[in-house]
Amino acid sequence: ENTCESVILRDINRTFPAHDFFKETGGLGQDSLYRISKAYAAFDEEVGYCQGLSFLVASLLLH
């Protein structure tokens, strides 16, 4: 889980960093990305978290 968490945290800062919703470290956008990504990784243990999944989550959050 720690490996998964570190990858999620690294990806969050790289996900649409110029977008107002995601640019604030620890802000609502980044927090939402973290919580959803971590929940999915726990839900689907076979897949866990894959690098870049945060872009899919971010796209869904914006719509």
Helices and strands as residue ranges (DSSP letters): H 2-14, H 28-43, H 53-62
